Amino acid sequence: MAKQLLTSSLVAPAFLGLNTQESSVANDPSFALEANNCVIDQYGRLGSRKGWFYRTIGSTGVNLKGIHPFIAVDGTNTVLSYSNTLFYKGTATLTTLTPTTTDTITVGNWDTVTLNDRSYFFQRGYKPLYYTNETTPDEFKSIDQHASYTGTAPAANICMSAYGRLWAADTTTNKTTVYFSDLLDGAKWGTGSAGSLNIAGVLPKGSDVITGLAAHNGYLIIFCKENIIIFQDNDSFGGNFDVSTMQLVEVIDGVGCTARDSIQNIGTDVLFLSSTGLRSLGRTIDQKSLPLDDLTKNVRDTFVNIAKRESDQGAIKACYFPDEAIYVITFPEAALSYIFDTRTKLENAALRVTTWSAQNHAAMVHDKTTDVMYFAQADGIAEYGLYTDNGTHYVMRYFTNHFDMGSPNISKIIKRAAVTAIGSSAQQFTLKIGYEYTTSYFSFPFNLSGQVISEYGIDEYGANAAVLAEYNSGIALDRIDSSVAGAGSIVQLGIETTIDGAQLSVQKLDIYAKQGKVL
């Protein structure tokens, strides 16, 4: 009598993202042990990430360190950027800007913000700079040269524009004071309602240093390395944040922020890198005294180890890209980015995670005017998009966790496997099968079909009517179904494919096996 055929299907593989934290055989099969150069798309499918391409032409070797889209009150958007020694404006062409300052600038780790019609640049040890077109085109000077300048602007490493004023902290000599400018004028630091707030008196253990600032839901949030201090004004936010009535709301002891540029407001929450993983602040503000959500629960040990190995925490950069609802954090020494899908949290309050490899962006920023994500690159400004890295292909890899097909005590003789892919473009596709927790795999290479996709607004439906392409609903669907080999009680499936100009998503994995001996 023929033995029963065992089948296993994974619909929307890796829907729950990476899980490298728990024992892999106990994981939900919707988790992945590897999901590199991937995203979880809006339909819950595992898909290839986009790449990047240069917007800048002919600026070889500028070695940009940061980008700041300066959006003036009238909506005019001027993209400003900088290297260690120079400043620029523009995207396709970088026009050099030379600030009038007595400082010799040798480091490009600026914290850049906008308040009204001026963009401000803050960096520890340097006089703050401002850029404006208020009265003179491309006016770019140290802040002490502005006509309305009063007091002494701090040479701070951290700056935030919020509630109608500038907030700054972390100077060479003072790590526990937050300085704030006058209302609606970032050049006034000694008149009006300008002032300072020293947090030393509220630190639970007596010492800490400020590492970042944030504003959320009417709160002033001061991040330290080991504490988070939250202030609120006392006038129900009557038109502005009243600094004369600020009162302490809460001090969260034992957790803080380790990287200034990891702090990102995603609209409904504030995310930041701590020494124990990526954290969410919103739940603590709303529900007081509850632990902060650890968004990296499923990848915690690996993620924390990579973060700690970065010798310069100031080089860790992050960006929230609302168009795809992703929070991207890049570790430059590892050349690796972790991508957190912010659409919804999992049952354990973690976010779905994938990774991107070979990432060498010096900084990232979301341009709200054009709704694109820019990267600071060696040869200028790059944009997130297309499906190559500046014309070079990259490899998408996905591996399931180890699973037993519901029969842990029976050996499985794998006979066939099938992969359903969407968006294929004739690229090579390799299916891998491994057994018994080994990293030695049977590999089965294929070439996906090269179906041409045409959509409304493109080819015969758009302005270019001379190019006739058949409309086929915009979906290329390919199913690989092939004989495979091997046997074991524990099985793992994987795929590798080259992404070279076209998107690919994995819709389904199927595996068919005969029962072997009882173990």
Beta strands, then each sheet from edge to edge (+ up, - down):
strand 1: 5-11
strand 2: 17-18
strand 3: 31-36
strand 4: 38-40
strand 5: 46-48
strand 6: 52-54
strand 7: 66-71
strand 8: 77-82
strand 9: 87-89
strand 10: 95-97
strand 11: 111-115
strand 12: 118-122
strand 13: 129-132
strand 14: 139-142
strand 15: 158-162
strand 16: 165-169
strand 17: 177-180
strand 18: 195-198
strand 19: 210-216
strand 20: 219-224
strand 21: 227-232
strand 22: 247-253
strand 23: 264-265
strand 24: 270-274
strand 25: 277-280
strand 26: 293-294
strand 27: 317-321
strand 28: 326-331
strand 29: 336-341
strand 30: 352-357
strand 31: 363-367
strand 32: 372-377
strand 33: 380-384
strand 34: 394-400
strand 35: 410-422
strand 36: 428-435
strand 37: 441-447
strand 38: 477-483
strand 39: 487-488
strand 40: 491-499
strand 41: 505-518
sheet 1: 1+ 41- 5+ 4-
sheet 2: 1+ 41- 35+ 38-
sheet 3: 1+ 41- 35+ 39-
sheet 4: 2+ 3+ 34- 40+ 36- 37+
sheet 5: 6+ 33- 32+ 31-
sheet 6: 7+ 8- 9+ 10-
sheet 7: 11+ 12- 13+ 14-
sheet 8: 15+ 16- 17+ 18-
sheet 9: 19+ 20- 21+ 22-
sheet 10: 23+ 24- 25+ 26-
sheet 11: 27+ 28- 29+ 30-
end
